[in-house]
């Protein structure tokens, strides 16, 4: 099956596998806050969209789907910037905090700032795969 895939398609395939792994990581790391914060659903829904459209791109490989996938990969930079903002955001300090709120704030301080940047790294890799400079296959 993979014998007839070009380098471009294989790069896109590796990119969507990376987004699948990133989806699992996001679900595991944000499991405790799904019911508390609506913004957690942004990276999950984005990864699902990339998996679906990336799969369509690898299977069909026509200019229209490639163009839509490129746009989706550029949106990844916005998702990455938003994730970086929410990971660096600090809440106001209140004197009257309960123990549960203090525990939540301590766990919030453990947020990784590199995790949201994975979206940008995978997008760059995917954009290399959709580049016309490496045209290794005729578009159907």
C-alpha positions, 0 to 999 in steps of 0.5 A, a space after each residue: 500500500 505504501 509503495 505507491 506513496 510519494 515522499 510528500 504523502 508519507 510526510 503528511 502521514 507522519 504529520 497526522 500520526 503526530 497529531 494523533 499522538 498529540 491528541 492522546 497527550 492533550 486528553 490525558 493531560 487535560 483530563 481533570 479540567 474538561 468539565 471546568 474549562 471550555 478552552 480545553 476542547 479547542 486542541 482536542 477538536 482541532 486535532 480531530 479535524 486535522 486527523 480527518 482532513 489529513 487522512 482525506 489528503 493522504 488518500 485523495 491527494 488533489 489540489 483542492 484538499 491539499 490547499 484546505 489542509 494547508 490552511 488548516 496547518 496555518 491555523 495550527 499556529 493560532 492554536 499554538 499561540 492560544 495554548 501558549 497564552 492559556 498556559 502562561 496566563 496567571 489568575 488573580 491572587 485572592 486571599 480567601 482561597 479554599 484548599 481545593 482552589 489552592 491545589 488547583 492553582 498549584 497544579 496550574 503552575 505545573 503547565 508546560 509551555 512547550 506542549 502548545 508549541 508542538 502544534 506549530 512544530 507539526 504544522 511546519 512538518 506538514 507544510 513541508 510535506 505539502 510544498 510544491 518544491 518537493 513535487 514527487 508525484 503527479 496530482 490527480 
